[in-house]
């Protein structure tokens, strides 16, 4: 029996889409040859929809606690926002934009068939606006075909369920034509992986509105007949090896960005000159940025200049990883970092950063995914936060069950992580590397400067809102009114016990003048002590200090 396009239907759509992508995830990963054959499109789409589904459930829970019921605008808006903040990879970013395009129409309508038709058209158009250099034979083409089919169905006075089913059928037909439109797909004998995911997503929408579930996979061989089905399936003998571009950029960089429209327009231009596969989606001050580049640090720095980037994810493709089955490396480092600048620093040092924002610690599943994406037999995991010890331990345990040898290095601060990373040597034995990194972290005392948000009792006395707090090894030892003077006091206390190297990591709002004054203070008061300064970009603490 057909169902109306309302908040309940959106909730059902999310659940069915997540189930469909869960079934198809490995199959879609296996045919992922464009734009990079890194074998993760299915996984990225699943994680993107998982974030969307969580946001929808949160919206329903919020209304339930308030004794109200969500409307269509609430549900579709939550779905689009959840996809935006959780978008993974090129395909996930584009799907987030598709959902945002649909929201722009459906949030102001009653969910009629005509509204769905217009929403699908807006969704398709918005993806072309988000992609710097649109390519036919991809998910963009499939989305346009779905909108075309919805137009034809709506013209025949069909209901919303019929329009959704027509869009799904149109997308399936277009998907089968993609190998003839994009040479890399034709050589591999597969359809577009992102388009395959969109077919599953539209099939879930049709199922949610019609009440009829069609879960038979669709074959993905270029010469396969078009079956009556909803998803995608890899046929025997499909080989994607060698179909990626081995000379393409080395890194995939993704981050959320708080910035205005004008700054984002400038960012698009700059990133377009740095690499390819550029997709920038979002609006209203919040954007998801995706690009493939050789200089990951430059891509992150561009975001810092445009606004406030966070949740930075940097993935190193590597020459051999541009195949269906990425080659395993011997050893890798996964590091949790609190700022975009630190993420870029870790990436340049060869580590895979997991960037976090204050109040949004990574879940163990996110750390497990980062370990998987490292494609290494052995992984050093740096939590860089005492509060993440149990989360990181759970992630390490899960990764071990999957055959990865994981060592949890007990780093309690980003500066300890920097010290551990500096002595990392992948060519020595695993145990020796663990000992060296652990020793380097343990030999680094850490401190941070923070601003008190409220009156509170501390080990150094009572602080008031706005006071500058100096914490050493996690405990408040100084309460001051001036950031620079408090930092000098903290440095003097730390260096009174000796030290050869001071590391200063500047926060997003810290000025270069602060670093200059602290460097001068160390030179004048503590002879033979070197100082190194990094632009960390963290928001919670204006300054991190390490003393080795």
GUTI-827841 format. One record per residue (C-alpha): residue in three letters; z, y, x. Coordinates in pm, whole numbers, plus 50000, padded with zeros to 5 digits. Layout:
<romis>
AlaZYX;...
</romis>
This chain:
<romis>
Unk500005000050000;Unk499015034150149;Unk501835056850262;Unk501825094950271;Unk501595113050602;Unk505185125450619;Unk508135123950859;Unk508785087250781;Unk505155079050859;Unk505405096851196;Unk508525076751275;Unk506725044751181;Unk503695055551384;Unk505855060051694;Unk507395025751656;Unk504075008251600;Unk502405027151884;Unk505175017252123;Unk504834980852017;Unk501054981952056;Unk501184997752401;Unk503884973252502;Unk501514944752416;Unk498534961152584;Unk500274976652885;Unk499354950353144;Unk495814946953012;Unk495234984453030;Unk496774985853378;Unk494334958953491;Unk491204978653389;Unk492405012053528;Unk489585022653764;Unk489185059753680;Unk490025085853801;Unk491995064654052;Unk492215026854046;Unk495995026554078;Unk496675001553800;Unk499235021453602;Unk497485037253301;Unk498995012753052;Unk502465017253197;Unk502115055153197;Unk500995055652834;Unk503865032952733;Unk506445055152907;Unk504915086252750;Unk505135071552399;Unk508625058552472;Unk509725094352539;Unk507985105652220;Unk509695078652015;Unk513125087952154;Unk512555124152057;Unk511605114651702;Unk514685092751666;Unk516835121151795;Unk515305144351535;Unk516125119851256;Unk519665114751389;Unk520215152351398;Unk519145156551037;Unk521225126650924;Unk524375141351078;Unk523605174350903;Unk523065156950570;Unk519385167250549;Unk516025149850580;Unk513395159150842;Unk510045172450725;Unk506615164450869;Unk506775194751100;Unk510125183251242;Unk508915148051314;Unk505455155651454;Unk506885184451657;Unk509515161551808;Unk506875135251886;Unk504675160352065;Unk507595175652257;Unk508905141552361;Unk505465131652487;Unk505145164452677;Unk508425161552867;Unk507935124252932;Unk504185123953007;Unk503225101253297;Unk499945101153484;Unk496605115753387;Unk496335095553067;Unk499875102552948;Unk499405139753004;Unk496195139952799;Unk497835120352516;Unk500675145652515;Unk498075173052466;Unk496415153252187;Unk499715151352004;Unk500345188252061;Unk496915196051915;Unk497705175351607;Unk501045192951573;Unk499395227251569;Unk497715217151242;Unk500105192551077;Unk503235213851127;Unk501855238950877;Unk500465214450616;Unk501515188750362;Unk499935159350546;Unk496805156650332;Unk493665138050434;Unk491965171050510;Unk494905181750725;Unk494705149250923;Unk490975154450968;Unk491555189551103;Unk494445177551320;Unk492285151151487;Unk489555176851550;Unk492055201251701;Unk493525173051913;Unk490135164252060;Unk489265200452131;Unk492625207352296;Unk492115179652552;Unk488925195952675;Unk490835228552711;Unk493545211652917;Unk491315192653161;Unk489875213853441;Unk486625194053469;Unk486035172153161;Unk484135139553217;Unk482345120152944;Unk482995083052909;Unk486745088852919;Unk489555092952668;Unk488095127352589;Unk484915111452455;Unk486885085952255;Unk489035113452100;Unk485945133151997;Unk484395102351837;Unk487595096251644;Unk487505132051514;Unk483845128151416;Unk484605096451220;Unk487545113351048;Unk485235142050944;Unk482835117750779;Unk485615099250599;Unk487255131150473;Unk483905143150338;Unk483895112650111;Unk487215122749949;Unk489145095350132;Unk492935095750154;Unk494925100750474;Unk495155063150535;Unk491345059550508;Unk490805089250739;Unk493145073950998;Unk491405040150974;Unk488005056751012;Unk489225075551319;Unk490445042951468;Unk487135025451403;Unk485205054951545;Unk487355054251857;Unk486825016751903;Unk483075020651879;Unk483085049252128;Unk485315029652364;Unk482765001752392;Unk480125027152497;Unk482145042352783;Unk480795019053058;Unk477315032852992;Unk478575068653022;Unk480675066253339;Unk479205047853637;Unk482515036153782;Unk483275017953456;Unk479825002253446;Unk480204988853800;Unk483564973453713;Unk482344960053379;Unk485264975153187;Unk485895002352932;Unk487935033653000;Unk491645025753030;Unk492825058752881;Unk490435054852590;Unk491735019852541;Unk495245033652505;Unk494055059752255;Unk492475032352045;Unk495845014752033;Unk497555047551939;Unk495115054851656;Unk495355018951538;Unk499115023351508;Unk498585055151303;Unk496205037051069;Unk498695008551033;Unk501565032450960;Unk499615049650681;Unk497955018950531;Unk500794994250563;Unk498354969050711;Unk498944957351068;Unk496014946651289;Unk497244934751626;Unk494344914251765;Unk493284927752107;Unk489854942952172;Unk487874928652463;Unk487264953152743;Unk484234938152913;Unk481284961952904;Unk479014935152758;Unk481514921152508;Unk480784922352135;Unk482964945751933;Unk485614924551757;Unk487674934251455;Unk490824944351638;Unk493264971951724;Unk493974970852095;Unk492424960252425;Unk492184928152623;Unk490984920452973;Unk488284894152972;Unk488154867253241;Unk486604877453568;Unk487064915153536;Unk487534929753884;Unk488294966153944;Unk488654963254322;Unk486624988654513;Unk485795010254215;Unk488165038854296;Unk487335067154532;Unk488785057554873;Unk488125092555004;Unk489915110254718;Unk493225129254738;Unk496255110754869;Unk498915121954620;Unk499445124354246;Unk501775153454164;Unk503295158153819;Unk505965182453707;Unk507275200853407;Unk507005238453442;Unk508725267353269;Unk506265296253296;Unk504315321953098;Unk500665319153000;Unk499425343853262;Unk501225325853545;Unk499855292253428;Unk496315305953424;Unk496725315953790;Unk498275282153864;Unk495265263853718;Unk492955282953948;Unk495065275954255;Unk495555238854183;Unk491875234654104;Unk491165245954459;Unk493705221754605;Unk492555189254446;Unk491095172254142;Unk492065154453816;Unk493805186553714;Unk495365185953367;Unk497745213053245;Unk499115208552894;Unk501755225152681;Unk502515260552572;Unk505305283052448;Unk506745285152797;Unk506855247752875;Unk503995229553050;Unk503245195753201;Unk501185198253519;Unk499195169153667;Unk496945170453973;Unk495675148254257;Unk495935165354598;Unk496165158754970;Unk498895184955017;Unk501675175954773;Unk503915203354910;Unk501315230054837;Unk500975217854478;Unk504725220054426;Unk504905254054596;Unk502215266654359;Unk504455256354071;Unk507435274154224;Unk505385306154249;Unk504275302653886;Unk507705295553736;Unk510385268853745;Unk509095233453808;Unk511355203453754;Unk511105165853702;Unk508705165653994;Unk507025131854051;Unk504925126554362;Unk503085093554408;Unk501255084454727;Unk498085065654647;Unk497245053354999;Unk493825040155090;Unk494395004154989;Unk496255013154669;Unk493075025854506;Unk492294991254373;Unk493344971754070;Unk496214955454263;Unk497784981854493;Unk498504968254841;Unk502174963354920;Unk503644982755208;Unk506424968655421;Unk509084994555339;Unk509475026555139;Unk512125052355054;Unk512905064354701;Unk515055095654689;Unk516605114154394;Unk516355151654459;Unk517585181954259;Unk514705206054324;Unk510965209554354;Unk511105221154715;Unk513175190854814;Unk510715168454629;Unk507855182354835;Unk509875178555156;Unk510625142055079;Unk507015134754991;Unk505815149955319;Unk508305127455500;Unk506785097055330;Unk509435091455061;Unk508895089054686;Unk510965116554521;Unk512545114154177;Unk513205150354082;Unk515985158253835;Unk517265188853653;Unk520925198153594;Unk522295178953298;Unk519335154953293;Unk520215126553533;Unk517615098953567;Unk518185066553380;Unk518215033853572;Unk514825025553417;Unk513295056753572;Unk514595046553914;Unk513275011153866;Unk509855025453781;Unk509925046754096;Unk510775016054302;Unk507854997354146;Unk505495026154213;Unk506505025954579;Unk504604992554605;Unk506864980654887;Unk508554947554964;Unk511604966455089;Unk512984999154950;Unk515705022855062;Unk517185040154755;Unk518895073854811;Unk520815085454497;Unk522005117954668;Unk524685122554402;Unk528035104454360;Unk527585104453982;Unk524415083554019;Unk526085055454211;Unk526315031453918;Unk522875040953781;Unk521265035454121;Unk523125002554166;Unk521824990053830;Unk518275000253925;Unk518564982754260;Unk519814950954095;Unk516934951153845;Unk514384956554122;Unk515864927454319;Unk515234904154025;Unk511574914554052;Unk511404903854415;Unk511964937454587;Unk514564939354863;Unk516514971154787;Unk519214987954993;Unk521345014254823;Unk522115040555087;Unk525395057754981;Unk524165093654997;Unk526315117654794;Unk524255149354847;Unk520655159254911;Unk521605170555264;Unk522905135555338;Unk519615122355204;Unk517705145355443;Unk519765132355734;Unk519185096155634;Unk515465101755589;Unk515255118055933;Unk516325085656106;Unk514355062055883;Unk512175038656092;Unk510055014255887;Unk509054994856199;Unk512554983056286;Unk514384955256105;Unk515584961255750;Unk519254957155839;Unk519004980356140;Unk517305006755927;Unk520035004155662;Unk522745008355925;Unk521035038156089;Unk520375056255760;Unk523885049255631;Unk525415061355957;Unk523335093455952;Unk524385100655594;Unk528035093355670;Unk527985116155975;Unk526805145355761;Unk529495165655588;Unk528155182455279;Unk528995213655085;Unk527535234054804;Unk527985268654660;Unk528175270654281;Unk528945297254022;Unk531795290053780;Unk530705289053416;Unk534215292653273;Unk537845297153367;Unk539135265053523;Unk541795249753746;Unk540585238454088;Unk542165225554410;Unk541825260854546;Unk543475277354245;Unk542285291953915;Unk538695304253900;Unk537165327653646;Unk533685326653494;Unk531245341453745;Unk533335333454053;Unk531535317754350;Unk532935283354432;Unk532665267254774;Unk532875229354755;Unk533205206855060;Unk532665169555011;Unk532915175054635;Unk536195194554627;Unk536585231954565;Unk538095247454877;Unk537105284254845;Unk536925308154549;Unk535135340854615;Unk533225368954452;Unk530315371654697;Unk527855343254765;Unk527185351855130;Unk530825357355229;Unk531935325755050;Unk529185306155227;Unk530335319855564;Unk533885308655492;Unk532685273955398;Unk530575271555714;Unk533495282055933;Unk535755255755777;Unk533155228555819;Unk532315237956180;Unk535975240456280;Unk535875202556308;Unk532755204056524;Unk529075200056460;Unk525675202556627;Unk523325209756337;Unk523615230056018;Unk521185223855732;Unk520825250755465;Unk518995242355143;Unk518295273454936;Unk518385271654558;Unk515735285254324;Unk517475318854289;Unk518665322654649;Unk517035349354865;Unk515645346055214;Unk518115372955321;Unk520965348555249;Unk519535323355495;Unk518985350055761;Unk522585362555738;Unk523985327255754;Unk521785317756050;Unk522965348956234;Unk526585340956149;Unk526255305956294;Unk524595319056613;Unk527315345056667;Unk530385324456575;Unk529415288856672;Unk527605285457003;Unk525215256057062;Unk524885248856690;Unk521325247756557;Unk520355257756204;Unk517455245755989;Unk516555260955651;Unk514685245155360;Unk513515259755028;Unk515105234254797;Unk514335249654458;Unk517455234354294;Unk518895253253996;Unk522475240353977;Unk523585252454321;Unk522305283954494;Unk523025268054833;Unk523535233354979;Unk525005229455330;Unk524995199955564;Unk526765197555900;Unk525965169756144;
</romis>
